[in-house]
Amino acid sequence: MRILVTGGAGFIGSHLADRFVADGHDVVALDDLSSGKAGQVNARARLVVADVRSKAARAAVLAFAPEVVCHHAAQMDVRRSVVDPAFDADVNLVGLNNVVEAARQGGALAHVLFASSGGAMYGEQETYPAPESHPTRPESPYGLAKAASTASVTRPCATATSMARGRTHMARPVSSPSSARASSTARR
Ligand SMILES: NC(=O)c1ccc[n+]([C@@H]2O[C@H](COP(=O)([O-])OP(=O)(O)OC[C@H]3O[C@@H](n4cnc5c(N)ncnc54)[C@H](O)[C@@H]3O)[C@@H](O)[C@H]2O)c1
């Protein structure tokens, strides 16, 4: 399958790209390298360096015509989202729609896998762990944009969607301490 991994040079996206490549899929990693590293992208995947909000990204996605969009590109900083909510919404909500609409226009899109959020969307939890049916009460612009993005890709006319909510506990093997990606346990 043709699989687009946005944020494919980042922590989770690069691991997913590794797995998709290993399973024989045709993978494009789209990333602006604002925090991701080109060296983390699997050598058998094609890296497109572009901002998810851009016309260049749109053109690259349209040309690739992915069957699956695995959307992991994001403005990840909750504090920055509070300082600059417009930037957060622009990257996290508008960027998502820019990519998904280009993929839809490509004509082959069958599935969107969206990296949502658990903690940032649920707010103060009533039960632990929160079930998928837990009420969402986002307390930050980051959480709001994730909630809006989730609604956007799961609206009735949307392409089949899967969501990953929650924390990630993994680390990419690294060759030097300076490029170490620590295990992430933050509530994002
Ligand atoms: N890591 C966690 O614990 C966690 C928890 C919940 C949700 N998530 C979600 O999972 C996704 C991936 O998280 P991660 O930990 O791999 O983060 P990460 O920061 O390692 O990866 C994000 C990637 O997106 C890229 N990016 C940022 N802005 C971009 C833009 N405008 N255009 C193109 N690329 C852009 C960055 O360069 C980076 O490579 C995010 O959507 C995040 O919100 C992560």
The ligand as an SDF file (V2000), in Angstrom:
LIG
                    3D

 44 48  0  0  0  0  0  0  0  0999 V2000
    4.6820   11.1250   22.3590 N   0  0  0  0  0  0  0  0  0  0  0  0
    3.5770   11.0670   23.1120 C   0  0  0  0  0  0  0  0  0  0  0  0
    3.6150   10.6800   24.2920 O   0  0  0  0  0  0  0  0  0  0  0  0
    2.2480   11.4430   22.5170 C   0  0  0  0  0  0  0  0  0  0  0  0
    1.0820   11.3270   23.3020 C   0  0  0  0  0  0  0  0  0  0  0  0
   -0.1380   11.6580   22.7490 C   0  0  0  0  0  0  0  0  0  0  0  0
   -0.2240   12.0820   21.4420 C   0  0  0  0  0  0  0  0  0  0  0  0
    0.9270   12.1840   20.6950 N   0  0  0  0  0  0  0  0  0  0  0  0
    0.8100   12.6400   19.3080 C   0  0  0  0  0  0  0  0  0  0  0  0
    1.5560   11.7680   18.4720 O   0  0  0  0  0  0  0  0  0  0  0  0
    2.0940   12.5090   17.3780 C   0  0  0  0  0  0  0  0  0  0  0  0
    3.5870   12.2460   17.2380 C   0  0  0  0  0  0  0  0  0  0  0  0
    4.2370   12.5280   18.4680 O   0  0  0  0  0  0  0  0  0  0  0  0
    5.8030   12.3460   18.6480 P   0  0  0  0  0  0  0  0  0  0  0  0
    6.0450   12.0670   20.0770 O   0  0  0  0  0  0  0  0  0  0  0  0
    6.3300   11.4140   17.6150 O   0  0  0  0  0  0  0  0  0  0  0  0
    6.3090   13.8290   18.3530 O   0  0  0  0  0  0  0  0  0  0  0  0
    7.6060   14.3660   17.5900 P   0  0  0  0  0  0  0  0  0  0  0  0
    7.7550   15.7940   17.9700 O   0  0  0  0  0  0  0  0  0  0  0  0
    8.7550   13.4430   17.7890 O   0  0  0  0  0  0  0  0  0  0  0  0
    7.1700   14.2380   16.0650 O   0  0  0  0  0  0  0  0  0  0  0  0
    6.3900   15.2170   15.4420 C   0  0  0  0  0  0  0  0  0  0  0  0
    6.9850   15.4480   14.0800 C   0  0  0  0  0  0  0  0  0  0  0  0
    6.1770   16.3930   13.3980 O   0  0  0  0  0  0  0  0  0  0  0  0
    7.0300   17.2670   12.6910 C   0  0  0  0  0  0  0  0  0  0  0  0
    6.3160   18.5240   12.4730 N   0  0  0  0  0  0  0  0  0  0  0  0
    5.9850   19.4580   13.4110 C   0  0  0  0  0  0  0  0  0  0  0  0
    5.3200   20.4570   12.8290 N   0  0  0  0  0  0  0  0  0  0  0  0
    5.2250   20.1540   11.5070 C   0  0  0  0  0  0  0  0  0  0  0  0
    4.6370   20.8080   10.3920 C   0  0  0  0  0  0  0  0  0  0  0  0
    4.0260   22.0030   10.5170 N   0  0  0  0  0  0  0  0  0  0  0  0
    4.7220   20.2170    9.1760 N   0  0  0  0  0  0  0  0  0  0  0  0
    5.3400   19.0090    9.0430 C   0  0  0  0  0  0  0  0  0  0  0  0
    5.9190   18.3510   10.0600 N   0  0  0  0  0  0  0  0  0  0  0  0
    5.8460   18.9120   11.2900 C   0  0  0  0  0  0  0  0  0  0  0  0
    8.2850   17.4350   13.5500 C   0  0  0  0  0  0  0  0  0  0  0  0
    9.4110   17.8390   12.8190 O   0  0  0  0  0  0  0  0  0  0  0  0
    8.4240   16.0180   14.1140 C   0  0  0  0  0  0  0  0  0  0  0  0
    9.2650   15.2260   13.3110 O   0  0  0  0  0  0  0  0  0  0  0  0
    1.7280   13.9740   17.6270 C   0  0  0  0  0  0  0  0  0  0  0  0
    0.5910   14.2840   16.8670 O   0  0  0  0  0  0  0  0  0  0  0  0
    1.3810   14.0230   19.0840 C   0  0  0  0  0  0  0  0  0  0  0  0
    0.4760   15.0550   19.3740 O   0  0  0  0  0  0  0  0  0  0  0  0
    2.1410   11.8700   21.2130 C   0  0  0  0  0  0  0  0  0  0  0  0
  1  2  1  0
  2  3  2  0
  2  4  1  0
  4  5  1  0
  4 44  2  0
  5  6  2  0
  6  7  1  0
  7  8  2  0
  8  9  1  0
  8 44  1  0
  9 10  1  0
  9 42  1  0
 10 11  1  0
 11 12  1  0
 11 40  1  0
 12 13  1  0
 13 14  1  0
 14 15  2  0
 14 16  1  0
 14 17  1  0
 17 18  1  0
 18 19  2  0
 18 20  1  0
 18 21  1  0
 21 22  1  0
 22 23  1  0
 23 24  1  0
 23 38  1  0
 24 25  1  0
 25 26  1  0
 25 36  1  0
 26 27  1  0
 26 35  1  0
 27 28  2  0
 28 29  1  0
 29 30  1  0
 29 35  2  0
 30 31  1  0
 30 32  2  0
 32 33  1  0
 33 34  2  0
 34 35  1  0
 36 37  1  0
 36 38  1  0
 38 39  1  0
 40 41  1  0
 40 42  1  0
 42 43  1  0
M  CHG  2   8   1  16  -1
M  END
$$$$
